[in-house]
Amino acid sequence: MFGLFKKKSEKDKLYETYQSLLQEAHKLSTSNRKLSDQKTYEAEEIMKKIEQLSTKME
């Protein structure tokens, strides 16, 4: 309850974007493989940003 108004960190926002891109890529994999590959690539780029943030925090 105390975390109700807690703002999300940049890392959390990027992870949510990463998850949504992977879900979209999975849905597209049955209908449009090229678009699915593009979404997967975008998700990988976001994961690289998350990893960079993680190394900076340590």
PDB file with one MODEL, atoms N, CA, C and O in Angstrom:
MODEL        1
ATOM      1  N   MET A   1       0.811  -1.180   0.000  1.00  0.00           N
ATOM      2  CA  MET A   1       0.000   0.000   0.000  1.00  0.00           C
ATOM      3  C   MET A   1       0.865   1.259   0.000  1.00  0.00           C
ATOM      4  O   MET A   1       0.477   2.280  -0.569  1.00  0.00           O
ATOM      5  N   PHE A   2       2.030   1.191   0.633  1.00  0.00           N
ATOM      6  CA  PHE A   2       2.898   2.358   0.661  1.00  0.00           C
ATOM      7  C   PHE A   2       3.559   2.611  -0.691  1.00  0.00           C
ATOM      8  O   PHE A   2       3.996   3.728  -0.967  1.00  0.00           O
ATOM      9  N   GLY A   3       3.636   1.590  -1.526  1.00  0.00           N
ATOM     10  CA  GLY A   3       4.227   1.738  -2.848  1.00  0.00           C
ATOM     11  C   GLY A   3       3.216   2.158  -3.897  1.00  0.00           C
ATOM     12  O   GLY A   3       3.502   2.117  -5.094  1.00  0.00           O
ATOM     13  N   LEU A   4       2.039   2.561  -3.456  1.00  0.00           N
ATOM     14  CA  LEU A   4       0.966   2.903  -4.367  1.00  0.00           C
ATOM     15  C   LEU A   4       1.336   4.044  -5.298  1.00  0.00           C
ATOM     16  O   LEU A   4       1.015   3.999  -6.486  1.00  0.00           O
ATOM     17  N   PHE A   5       1.997   5.051  -4.788  1.00  0.00           N
ATOM     18  CA  PHE A   5       2.334   6.214  -5.595  1.00  0.00           C
ATOM     19  C   PHE A   5       3.810   6.254  -5.979  1.00  0.00           C
ATOM     20  O   PHE A   5       4.321   7.291  -6.403  1.00  0.00           O
ATOM     21  N   LYS A   6       4.474   5.144  -5.831  1.00  0.00           N
ATOM     22  CA  LYS A   6       5.887   5.063  -6.166  1.00  0.00           C
ATOM     23  C   LYS A   6       6.048   5.119  -7.686  1.00  0.00           C
ATOM     24  O   LYS A   6       5.369   4.395  -8.413  1.00  0.00           O
ATOM     25  N   LYS A   7       6.932   5.963  -8.151  1.00  0.00           N
ATOM     26  CA  LYS A   7       7.188   6.074  -9.583  1.00  0.00           C
ATOM     27  C   LYS A   7       8.062   4.922 -10.030  1.00  0.00           C
ATOM     28  O   LYS A   7       8.910   4.439  -9.280  1.00  0.00           O
ATOM     29  N   LYS A   8       7.846   4.490 -11.257  1.00  0.00           N
ATOM     30  CA  LYS A   8       8.630   3.398 -11.803  1.00  0.00           C
ATOM     31  C   LYS A   8       9.984   3.931 -12.264  1.00  0.00           C
ATOM     32  O   LYS A   8      10.094   5.049 -12.768  1.00  0.00           O
ATOM     33  N   SER A   9      10.988   3.121 -12.083  1.00  0.00           N
ATOM     34  CA  SER A   9      12.320   3.505 -12.532  1.00  0.00           C
ATOM     35  C   SER A   9      12.394   3.341 -14.049  1.00  0.00           C
ATOM     36  O   SER A   9      11.534   2.708 -14.661  1.00  0.00           O
ATOM     37  N   GLU A  10      13.421   3.912 -14.632  1.00  0.00           N
ATOM     38  CA  GLU A  10      13.610   3.801 -16.076  1.00  0.00           C
ATOM     39  C   GLU A  10      13.795   2.340 -16.472  1.00  0.00           C
ATOM     40  O   GLU A  10      13.331   1.903 -17.525  1.00  0.00           O
ATOM     41  N   LYS A  11      14.479   1.599 -15.611  1.00  0.00           N
ATOM     42  CA  LYS A  11      14.709   0.175 -15.874  1.00  0.00           C
ATOM     43  C   LYS A  11      13.383  -0.586 -15.926  1.00  0.00           C
ATOM     44  O   LYS A  11      13.193  -1.435 -16.796  1.00  0.00           O
ATOM     45  N   ASP A  12      12.465  -0.288 -15.003  1.00  0.00           N
ATOM     46  CA  ASP A  12      11.158  -0.948 -14.991  1.00  0.00           C
ATOM     47  C   ASP A  12      10.350  -0.607 -16.235  1.00  0.00           C
ATOM     48  O   ASP A  12       9.682  -1.472 -16.802  1.00  0.00           O
ATOM     49  N   LYS A  13      10.409   0.641 -16.655  1.00  0.00           N
ATOM     50  CA  LYS A  13       9.683   1.059 -17.854  1.00  0.00           C
ATOM     51  C   LYS A  13      10.232   0.358 -19.095  1.00  0.00           C
ATOM     52  O   LYS A  13       9.476  -0.097 -19.953  1.00  0.00           O
ATOM     53  N   LEU A  14      11.556   0.278 -19.174  1.00  0.00           N
ATOM     54  CA  LEU A  14      12.169  -0.403 -20.314  1.00  0.00           C
ATOM     55  C   LEU A  14      11.822  -1.883 -20.324  1.00  0.00           C
ATOM     56  O   LEU A  14      11.597  -2.465 -21.385  1.00  0.00           O
ATOM     57  N   TYR A  15      11.778  -2.491 -19.149  1.00  0.00           N
ATOM     58  CA  TYR A  15      11.439  -3.922 -19.080  1.00  0.00           C
ATOM     59  C   TYR A  15       9.997  -4.167 -19.528  1.00  0.00           C
ATOM     60  O   TYR A  15       9.718  -5.165 -20.192  1.00  0.00           O
ATOM     61  N   GLU A  16       9.087  -3.272 -19.174  1.00  0.00           N
ATOM     62  CA  GLU A  16       7.696  -3.410 -19.628  1.00  0.00           C
ATOM     63  C   GLU A  16       7.608  -3.282 -21.142  1.00  0.00           C
ATOM     64  O   GLU A  16       6.866  -4.021 -21.789  1.00  0.00           O
ATOM     65  N   THR A  17       8.367  -2.341 -21.708  1.00  0.00           N
ATOM     66  CA  THR A  17       8.398  -2.179 -23.159  1.00  0.00           C
ATOM     67  C   THR A  17       8.967  -3.427 -23.814  1.00  0.00           C
ATOM     68  O   THR A  17       8.467  -3.880 -24.843  1.00  0.00           O
ATOM     69  N   TYR A  18      10.006  -3.974 -23.217  1.00  0.00           N
ATOM     70  CA  TYR A  18      10.628  -5.197 -23.710  1.00  0.00           C
ATOM     71  C   TYR A  18       9.611  -6.344 -23.744  1.00  0.00           C
ATOM     72  O   TYR A  18       9.504  -7.061 -24.738  1.00  0.00           O
ATOM     73  N   GLN A  19       8.877  -6.503 -22.656  1.00  0.00           N
ATOM     74  CA  GLN A  19       7.872  -7.573 -22.579  1.00  0.00           C
ATOM     75  C   GLN A  19       6.781  -7.394 -23.633  1.00  0.00           C
ATOM     76  O   GLN A  19       6.374  -8.359 -24.279  1.00  0.00           O
ATOM     77  N   SER A  20       6.311  -6.167 -23.803  1.00  0.00           N
ATOM     78  CA  SER A  20       5.238  -5.930 -24.772  1.00  0.00           C
ATOM     79  C   SER A  20       5.712  -6.179 -26.205  1.00  0.00           C
ATOM     80  O   SER A  20       4.959  -6.692 -27.032  1.00  0.00           O
ATOM     81  N   LEU A  21       6.966  -5.813 -26.493  1.00  0.00           N
ATOM     82  CA  LEU A  21       7.499  -6.075 -27.828  1.00  0.00           C
ATOM     83  C   LEU A  21       7.632  -7.568 -28.096  1.00  0.00           C
ATOM     84  O   LEU A  21       7.353  -8.028 -29.203  1.00  0.00           O
ATOM     85  N   LEU A  22       8.052  -8.320 -27.098  1.00  0.00           N
ATOM     86  CA  LEU A  22       8.155  -9.771 -27.275  1.00  0.00           C
ATOM     87  C   LEU A  22       6.785 -10.409 -27.480  1.00  0.00           C
ATOM     88  O   LEU A  22       6.641 -11.326 -28.288  1.00  0.00           O
ATOM     89  N   GLN A  23       5.785  -9.929 -26.755  1.00  0.00           N
ATOM     90  CA  GLN A  23       4.431 -10.450 -26.939  1.00  0.00           C
ATOM     91  C   GLN A  23       3.916 -10.146 -28.338  1.00  0.00           C
ATOM     92  O   GLN A  23       3.308 -10.996 -28.987  1.00  0.00           O
ATOM     93  N   GLU A  24       4.164  -8.930 -28.791  1.00  0.00           N
ATOM     94  CA  GLU A  24       3.719  -8.542 -30.126  1.00  0.00           C
ATOM     95  C   GLU A  24       4.448  -9.363 -31.192  1.00  0.00           C
ATOM     96  O   GLU A  24       3.839  -9.780 -32.177  1.00  0.00           O
ATOM     97  N   ALA A  25       5.734  -9.594 -31.000  1.00  0.00           N
ATOM     98  CA  ALA A  25       6.508 -10.402 -31.939  1.00  0.00           C
ATOM     99  C   ALA A  25       5.968 -11.826 -31.997  1.00  0.00           C
ATOM    100  O   ALA A  25       5.902 -12.431 -33.067  1.00  0.00           O
ATOM    101  N   HIS A  26       5.587 -12.350 -30.848  1.00  0.00           N
ATOM    102  CA  HIS A  26       5.034 -13.705 -30.805  1.00  0.00           C
ATOM    103  C   HIS A  26       3.712 -13.783 -31.568  1.00  0.00           C
ATOM    104  O   HIS A  26       3.473 -14.740 -32.304  1.00  0.00           O
ATOM    105  N   LYS A  27       2.862 -12.785 -31.395  1.00  0.00           N
ATOM    106  CA  LYS A  27       1.588 -12.757 -32.118  1.00  0.00           C
ATOM    107  C   LYS A  27       1.811 -12.641 -33.625  1.00  0.00           C
ATOM    108  O   LYS A  27       1.111 -13.278 -34.412  1.00  0.00           O
ATOM    109  N   LEU A  28       2.781 -11.834 -34.019  1.00  0.00           N
ATOM    110  CA  LEU A  28       3.046 -11.624 -35.438  1.00  0.00           C
ATOM    111  C   LEU A  28       3.755 -12.801 -36.090  1.00  0.00           C
ATOM    112  O   LEU A  28       3.760 -12.915 -37.315  1.00  0.00           O
ATOM    113  N   SER A  29       4.345 -13.666 -35.300  1.00  0.00           N
ATOM    114  CA  SER A  29       5.138 -14.765 -35.858  1.00  0.00           C
ATOM    115  C   SER A  29       4.307 -15.704 -36.730  1.00  0.00           C
ATOM    116  O   SER A  29       4.851 -16.385 -37.599  1.00  0.00           O
ATOM    117  N   THR A  30       3.007 -15.745 -36.505  1.00  0.00           N
ATOM    118  CA  THR A  30       2.175 -16.633 -37.313  1.00  0.00           C
ATOM    119  C   THR A  30       1.689 -15.976 -38.600  1.00  0.00           C
ATOM    120  O   THR A  30       1.322 -16.668 -39.549  1.00  0.00           O
ATOM    121  N   SER A  31       1.683 -14.653 -38.638  1.00  0.00           N
ATOM    122  CA  SER A  31       1.132 -13.983 -39.811  1.00  0.00           C
ATOM    123  C   SER A  31       2.174 -13.229 -40.640  1.00  0.00           C
ATOM    124  O   SER A  31       2.094 -13.219 -41.868  1.00  0.00           O
ATOM    125  N   ASN A  32       3.142 -12.603 -39.987  1.00  0.00           N
ATOM    126  CA  ASN A  32       4.108 -11.784 -40.715  1.00  0.00           C
ATOM    127  C   ASN A  32       5.485 -11.962 -40.070  1.00  0.00           C
ATOM    128  O   ASN A  32       5.805 -11.308 -39.078  1.00  0.00           O
ATOM    129  N   ARG A  33       6.273 -12.834 -40.630  1.00  0.00           N
ATOM    130  CA  ARG A  33       7.560 -13.187 -40.034  1.00  0.00           C
ATOM    131  C   ARG A  33       8.533 -12.003 -40.040  1.00  0.00           C
ATOM    132  O   ARG A  33       9.290 -11.817 -39.087  1.00  0.00           O
ATOM    133  N   LYS A  34       8.513 -11.216 -41.096  1.00  0.00           N
ATOM    134  CA  LYS A  34       9.437 -10.089 -41.187  1.00  0.00           C
ATOM    135  C   LYS A  34       9.171  -9.072 -40.087  1.00  0.00           C
ATOM    136  O   LYS A  34      10.106  -8.573 -39.460  1.00  0.00           O
ATOM    137  N   LEU A  35       7.907  -8.763 -39.852  1.00  0.00           N
ATOM    138  CA  LEU A  35       7.538  -7.825 -38.799  1.00  0.00           C
ATOM    139  C   LEU A  35       7.860  -8.407 -37.426  1.00  0.00           C
ATOM    140  O   LEU A  35       8.273  -7.686 -36.518  1.00  0.00           O
ATOM    141  N   SER A  36       7.669  -9.698 -37.285  1.00  0.00           N
ATOM    142  CA  SER A  36       7.991 -10.373 -36.031  1.00  0.00           C
ATOM    143  C   SER A  36       9.484 -10.266 -35.728  1.00  0.00           C
ATOM    144  O   SER A  36       9.875 -10.001 -34.591  1.00  0.00           O
ATOM    145  N   ASP A  37      10.312 -10.475 -36.747  1.00  0.00           N
ATOM    146  CA  ASP A  37      11.754 -10.356 -36.568  1.00  0.00           C
ATOM    147  C   ASP A  37      12.151  -8.935 -36.198  1.00  0.00           C
ATOM    148  O   ASP A  37      13.061  -8.729 -35.395  1.00  0.00           O
ATOM    149  N   GLN A  38      11.470  -7.956 -36.781  1.00  0.00           N
ATOM    150  CA  GLN A  38      11.761  -6.557 -36.469  1.00  0.00           C
ATOM    151  C   GLN A  38      11.431  -6.248 -35.011  1.00  0.00           C
ATOM    152  O   GLN A  38      12.201  -5.568 -34.333  1.00  0.00           O
ATOM    153  N   LYS A  39      10.296  -6.739 -34.526  1.00  0.00           N
ATOM    154  CA  LYS A  39       9.910  -6.506 -33.130  1.00  0.00           C
ATOM    155  C   LYS A  39      10.880  -7.202 -32.182  1.00  0.00           C
ATOM    156  O   LYS A  39      11.213  -6.660 -31.128  1.00  0.00           O
ATOM    157  N   THR A  40      11.332  -8.384 -32.543  1.00  0.00           N
ATOM    158  CA  THR A  40      12.298  -9.104 -31.730  1.00  0.00           C
ATOM    159  C   THR A  40      13.610  -8.335 -31.653  1.00  0.00           C
ATOM    160  O   THR A  40      14.231  -8.257 -30.592  1.00  0.00           O
ATOM    161  N   TYR A  41      14.030  -7.767 -32.781  1.00  0.00           N
ATOM    162  CA  TYR A  41      15.252  -6.962 -32.803  1.00  0.00           C
ATOM    163  C   TYR A  41      15.112  -5.735 -31.898  1.00  0.00           C
ATOM    164  O   TYR A  41      16.033  -5.404 -31.152  1.00  0.00           O
ATOM    165  N   GLU A  42      13.962  -5.065 -31.966  1.00  0.00           N
ATOM    166  CA  GLU A  42      13.717  -3.900 -31.112  1.00  0.00           C
ATOM    167  C   GLU A  42      13.768  -4.299 -29.634  1.00  0.00           C
ATOM    168  O   GLU A  42      14.310  -3.567 -28.806  1.00  0.00           O
ATOM    169  N   ALA A  43      13.204  -5.458 -29.314  1.00  0.00           N
ATOM    170  CA  ALA A  43      13.223  -5.944 -27.938  1.00  0.00           C
ATOM    171  C   ALA A  43      14.654  -6.221 -27.479  1.00  0.00           C
ATOM    172  O   ALA A  43      15.006  -5.934 -26.335  1.00  0.00           O
ATOM    173  N   GLU A  44      15.472  -6.774 -28.360  1.00  0.00           N
ATOM    174  CA  GLU A  44      16.864  -7.042 -28.009  1.00  0.00           C
ATOM    175  C   GLU A  44      17.628  -5.748 -27.754  1.00  0.00           C
ATOM    176  O   GLU A  44      18.472  -5.692 -26.860  1.00  0.00           O
ATOM    177  N   GLU A  45      17.340  -4.715 -28.528  1.00  0.00           N
ATOM    178  CA  GLU A  45      17.996  -3.421 -28.324  1.00  0.00           C
ATOM    179  C   GLU A  45      17.611  -2.831 -26.966  1.00  0.00           C
ATOM    180  O   GLU A  45      18.444  -2.239 -26.280  1.00  0.00           O
ATOM    181  N   ILE A  46      16.363  -2.993 -26.591  1.00  0.00           N
ATOM    182  CA  ILE A  46      15.918  -2.498 -25.285  1.00  0.00           C
ATOM    183  C   ILE A  46      16.578  -3.291 -24.162  1.00  0.00           C
ATOM    184  O   ILE A  46      16.929  -2.725 -23.127  1.00  0.00           O
ATOM    185  N   MET A  47      16.749  -4.590 -24.357  1.00  0.00           N
ATOM    186  CA  MET A  47      17.423  -5.400 -23.341  1.00  0.00           C
ATOM    187  C   MET A  47      18.876  -4.960 -23.173  1.00  0.00           C
ATOM    188  O   MET A  47      19.409  -4.999 -22.064  1.00  0.00           O
ATOM    189  N   LYS A  48      19.515  -4.544 -24.254  1.00  0.00           N
ATOM    190  CA  LYS A  48      20.883  -4.032 -24.154  1.00  0.00           C
ATOM    191  C   LYS A  48      20.911  -2.764 -23.300  1.00  0.00           C
ATOM    192  O   LYS A  48      21.827  -2.573 -22.500  1.00  0.00           O
ATOM    193  N   LYS A  49      19.907  -1.898 -23.470  1.00  0.00           N
ATOM    194  CA  LYS A  49      19.819  -0.677 -22.664  1.00  0.00           C
ATOM    195  C   LYS A  49      19.608  -1.019 -21.192  1.00  0.00           C
ATOM    196  O   LYS A  49      20.188  -0.381 -20.313  1.00  0.00           O
ATOM    197  N   ILE A  50      18.773  -2.029 -20.925  1.00  0.00           N
ATOM    198  CA  ILE A  50      18.530  -2.457 -19.542  1.00  0.00           C
ATOM    199  C   ILE A  50      19.824  -2.964 -18.923  1.00  0.00           C
ATOM    200  O   ILE A  50      20.128  -2.649 -17.773  1.00  0.00           O
ATOM    201  N   GLU A  51      20.585  -3.744 -19.678  1.00  0.00           N
ATOM    202  CA  GLU A  51      21.842  -4.269 -19.169  1.00  0.00           C
ATOM    203  C   GLU A  51      22.843  -3.142 -18.900  1.00  0.00           C
ATOM    204  O   GLU A  51      23.596  -3.197 -17.928  1.00  0.00           O
ATOM    205  N   GLN A  52      22.850  -2.121 -19.762  1.00  0.00           N
ATOM    206  CA  GLN A  52      23.747  -0.994 -19.556  1.00  0.00           C
ATOM    207  C   GLN A  52      23.362  -0.259 -18.269  1.00  0.00           C
ATOM    208  O   GLN A  52      24.236   0.139 -17.499  1.00  0.00           O
ATOM    209  N   LEU A  53      22.075  -0.078 -18.033  1.00  0.00           N
ATOM    210  CA  LEU A  53      21.630   0.573 -16.804  1.00  0.00           C
ATOM    211  C   LEU A  53      22.017  -0.243 -15.582  1.00  0.00           C
ATOM    212  O   LEU A  53      22.399   0.310 -14.551  1.00  0.00           O
ATOM    213  N   SER A  54      21.920  -1.549 -15.702  1.00  0.00           N
ATOM    214  CA  SER A  54      22.270  -2.424 -14.579  1.00  0.00           C
ATOM    215  C   SER A  54      23.749  -2.316 -14.241  1.00  0.00           C
ATOM    216  O   SER A  54      24.115  -2.311 -13.065  1.00  0.00           O
ATOM    217  N   THR A  55      24.596  -2.230 -15.244  1.00  0.00           N
ATOM    218  CA  THR A  55      26.032  -2.148 -14.986  1.00  0.00           C
ATOM    219  C   THR A  55      26.398  -0.769 -14.429  1.00  0.00           C
ATOM    220  O   THR A  55      27.333  -0.658 -13.636  1.00  0.00           O
ATOM    221  N   LYS A  56      25.688   0.265 -14.826  1.00  0.00           N
ATOM    222  CA  LYS A  56      25.953   1.598 -14.306  1.00  0.00           C
ATOM    223  C   LYS A  56      25.562   1.717 -12.822  1.00  0.00           C
ATOM    224  O   LYS A  56      26.193   2.454 -12.064  1.00  0.00           O
ATOM    225  N   MET A  57      24.532   0.994 -12.428  1.00  0.00           N
ATOM    226  CA  MET A  57      24.044   1.066 -11.055  1.00  0.00           C
ATOM    227  C   MET A  57      24.970   0.345 -10.084  1.00  0.00           C
ATOM    228  O   MET A  57      24.978   0.650  -8.891  1.00  0.00           O
ATOM    229  N   GLU A  58      25.741  -0.600 -10.581  1.00  0.00           N
ATOM    230  CA  GLU A  58      26.618  -1.379  -9.694  1.00  0.00           C
ATOM    231  C   GLU A  58      27.850  -0.658  -9.341  1.00  0.00           C
ATOM    232  O   GLU A  58      28.684  -1.184  -8.603  1.00  0.00           O
TER     233      GLU A  58
ENDMDL
END
